[in-house]
Structures are given as C-alpha cells and as structure tokens.
Amino acid sequence: MTNDQNALDALRAAFPAVAIDADAVIGDAAASWVDHEAFSDVIDGRRWTELGVADLEPYREAVYFVTAAGLGQLAPALLMACVESYPACDLLPRFVAGALALDAEGRARWTPSQRDAIARALVALERLSREDDAGPSAARALELWRSELVTTAA
C-alpha cells in the first residue's frame, strides 16, 4: 500500500462522514465572497466523502472564508481531493496547504487520529507536489503538522 493510499485510508477512518451544514461552514465574513452562495449550494447536506475535486476546485478560495468549524468539516474533503486527483486539481493544493498552515494553532479542534490523518495527507501532498508550484505551500504546512504524525508516514 502506498503512502498516498495510507493517507486516504487514514482520512476515511478518522473523520465521520456526516452531512455538512453550509450555514455553520460559511461564516459572516463570506458574505463578501462572490461565490459563497454557489459554494453553499454545492456542500450543503452532503457528506465530505461525497465531495470531489470537481466540486471543490472551482471554490478553492473558500478555505479563507469558512469558519474554524467549517475548516474542520471541510479539511478531509479538501485533502482527499488534492491527494486523489493530483495533479489534476490545479490550485486547490496550494490553497488547502496555505489554510492549514495558517490554522496550525487551531489543531486542538481535531482528535489525535484526525490530526494524524491530516499530517499523513500533507506528507502525501508534499511528495506529490515537490516539483511544482504547490510544493512550497505543502512543505510549509507539513513542517507545522509533522509533529502530529502518530508514526512516521513519510
């Protein structure tokens, strides 16, 4: 089994596939984001496991408009889309890695197994993106999250 598959399996095991509440995900600050209603329509009531790169890539900047709880609900879908679809996911990895790097202090919202799954996905994303523009973003995020790995996933 590859590290990529291990990362995907860890995300599936760590995050419950519950319906997303778009109102809780998209904060008041998102009202200034032109695509917030369309993004809300895409995610509302769907489970994170039902969202793929085609759903998320057009709204990649959403990671900067969602609430902290919203990032908690979307992180597994975003990471799954990046790792499964790389390199077809265009700019999504850069936005996701950037948001997770900025949110490093908010890691307490996740359980240890969820933090490990995020770190494993970042290991896979960093490896996949080493040779392109997303590489530096993934490497910065991984630097902050590497301590969350339960065992070495690299």
C-alpha positions as a Python dict, from the first residue, in 0.01 Angstrom:
ca = {
    (1, 'M'): (0, 0, 0),
    (2, 'T'): (138, 342, -93),
    (3, 'N'): (174, 638, 140),
    (4, 'D'): (-95, 808, -69),
    (5, 'Q'): (-337, 521, -5),
    (6, 'N'): (-242, 516, 363),
    (7, 'A'): (-322, 887, 382),
    (8, 'L'): (-660, 841, 212),
    (9, 'D'): (-747, 548, 437),
    (10, 'A'): (-645, 749, 745),
    (11, 'L'): (-877, 1035, 642),
    (12, 'R'): (-1168, 796, 586),
    (13, 'A'): (-1110, 626, 922),
    (14, 'A'): (-1059, 943, 1126),
    (15, 'F'): (-1338, 1168, 1002),
    (16, 'P'): (-1703, 1069, 1032),
    (17, 'A'): (-1898, 1111, 710),
    (18, 'V'): (-2171, 1337, 844),
    (19, 'A'): (-2381, 1582, 644),
    (20, 'I'): (-2223, 1926, 610),
    (21, 'D'): (-2416, 2224, 743),
    (22, 'A'): (-2329, 2501, 498),
    (23, 'D'): (-2454, 2771, 737),
    (24, 'A'): (-2207, 2654, 1003),
    (25, 'V'): (-1925, 2622, 750),
    (26, 'I'): (-1960, 2958, 582),
    (27, 'G'): (-1921, 3246, 823),
    (28, 'D'): (-2049, 3601, 805),
    (29, 'A'): (-1720, 3716, 652),
    (30, 'A'): (-1802, 3504, 347),
    (31, 'A'): (-2082, 3743, 250),
    (32, 'S'): (-1815, 3949, 73),
    (33, 'W'): (-1704, 3645, -129),
    (34, 'V'): (-1882, 3646, -462),
    (35, 'D'): (-1915, 3265, -482),
    (36, 'H'): (-2036, 3198, -127),
    (37, 'E'): (-2393, 3111, -227),
    (38, 'A'): (-2287, 2878, -507),
    (39, 'F'): (-2038, 2706, -275),
    (40, 'S'): (-2304, 2673, -9),
    (41, 'D'): (-2533, 2501, -260),
    (42, 'V'): (-2257, 2255, -353),
    (43, 'I'): (-2171, 2146, 2),
    (44, 'D'): (-2495, 2178, 199),
    (45, 'G'): (-2627, 1844, 319),
    (46, 'R'): (-2354, 1642, 150),
    (47, 'R'): (-2102, 1428, 335),
    (48, 'W'): (-1735, 1515, 296),
    (49, 'T'): (-1685, 1176, 129),
    (50, 'E'): (-1923, 1284, -148),
    (51, 'L'): (-1722, 1592, -245),
    (52, 'G'): (-1453, 1560, -508),
    (53, 'V'): (-1213, 1782, -690),
    (54, 'A'): (-1480, 1885, -943),
    (55, 'D'): (-1693, 2016, -655),
    (56, 'L'): (-1413, 2188, -465),
    (57, 'E'): (-1159, 2319, -717),
    (58, 'P'): (-1388, 2594, -854),
    (59, 'Y'): (-1424, 2726, -496),
    (60, 'R'): (-1065, 2679, -379),
    (61, 'E'): (-1059, 3021, -213),
    (62, 'A'): (-1340, 2905, 18),
    (63, 'V'): (-1078, 2788, 267),
    (64, 'Y'): (-1013, 3152, 353),
    (65, 'F'): (-1381, 3233, 409),
    (66, 'V'): (-1500, 2939, 614),
    (67, 'T'): (-1531, 2940, 992),
    (68, 'A'): (-1288, 2743, 1207),
    (69, 'A'): (-1558, 2478, 1249),
    (70, 'G'): (-1611, 2491, 874),
    (71, 'L'): (-1248, 2416, 804),
    (72, 'G'): (-1285, 2127, 1046),
    (73, 'Q'): (-1573, 1989, 838),
    (74, 'L'): (-1409, 2051, 500),
    (75, 'A'): (-1045, 1961, 566),
    (76, 'P'): (-1083, 1588, 496),
    (77, 'A'): (-1271, 1650, 169),
    (78, 'L'): (-1018, 1909, 56),
    (79, 'L'): (-719, 1690, 139),
    (80, 'M'): (-880, 1383, -17),
    (81, 'A'): (-949, 1576, -339),
    (82, 'C'): (-590, 1703, -351),
    (83, 'V'): (-424, 1366, -292),
    (84, 'E'): (-661, 1158, -507),
    (85, 'S'): (-666, 1396, -801),
    (86, 'Y'): (-313, 1531, -808),
    (87, 'P'): (-201, 1694, -1038),
    (88, 'A'): (-543, 1749, -1198),
    (89, 'C'): (-655, 1959, -901),
    (90, 'D'): (-478, 2274, -1027),
    (91, 'L'): (-453, 2538, -750),
    (92, 'L'): (-652, 2361, -478),
    (93, 'P'): (-344, 2208, -305),
    (94, 'R'): (-182, 2550, -266),
    (95, 'F'): (-495, 2698, -106),
    (96, 'V'): (-556, 2399, 122),
    (97, 'A'): (-195, 2376, 240),
    (98, 'G'): (-189, 2752, 297),
    (99, 'A'): (-507, 2744, 504),
    (100, 'L'): (-382, 2453, 715),
    (101, 'A'): (-52, 2632, 773),
    (102, 'L'): (-239, 2941, 890),
    (103, 'D'): (-465, 2730, 1111),
    (104, 'A'): (-188, 2538, 1287),
    (105, 'E'): (-290, 2684, 1624),
    (106, 'G'): (-646, 2561, 1574),
    (107, 'R'): (-541, 2197, 1564),
    (108, 'A'): (-697, 2135, 1904),
    (109, 'R'): (-1040, 2108, 1741),
    (110, 'W'): (-938, 1773, 1594),
    (111, 'T'): (-882, 1442, 1769),
    (112, 'P'): (-531, 1289, 1768),
    (113, 'S'): (-633, 1044, 1494),
    (114, 'Q'): (-774, 1330, 1284),
    (115, 'R'): (-455, 1534, 1327),
    (116, 'D'): (-252, 1228, 1228),
    (117, 'A'): (-470, 1180, 917),
    (118, 'I'): (-425, 1544, 816),
    (119, 'A'): (-49, 1518, 866),
    (120, 'R'): (-38, 1197, 659),
    (121, 'A'): (-232, 1366, 378),
    (122, 'L'): (10, 1659, 390),
    (123, 'V'): (304, 1415, 366),
    (124, 'A'): (147, 1265, 53),
    (125, 'L'): (65, 1607, -92),
    (126, 'E'): (415, 1738, -26),
    (127, 'R'): (564, 1434, -201),
    (128, 'L'): (329, 1467, -499),
    (129, 'S'): (383, 1842, -537),
    (130, 'R'): (760, 1867, -485),
    (131, 'E'): (824, 1957, -847),
    (132, 'D'): (559, 2224, -899),
    (133, 'D'): (417, 2548, -761),
    (134, 'A'): (218, 2381, -482),
    (135, 'G'): (530, 2223, -335),
    (136, 'P'): (641, 2513, -113),
    (137, 'S'): (291, 2556, 34),
    (138, 'A'): (261, 2187, 113),
    (139, 'A'): (610, 2179, 262),
    (140, 'R'): (534, 2477, 491),
    (141, 'A'): (209, 2321, 609),
    (142, 'L'): (377, 1986, 663),
    (143, 'E'): (653, 2149, 868),
    (144, 'L'): (387, 2273, 1112),
    (145, 'W'): (187, 1949, 1112),
    (146, 'R'): (462, 1684, 1108),
    (147, 'S'): (457, 1664, 1488),
    (148, 'E'): (101, 1529, 1466),
    (149, 'L'): (208, 1208, 1296),
    (150, 'V'): (143, 915, 1529),
    (151, 'T'): (401, 709, 1342),
    (152, 'T'): (630, 806, 1057),
    (153, 'A'): (424, 821, 740),
    (154, 'A'): (691, 968, 513),
}
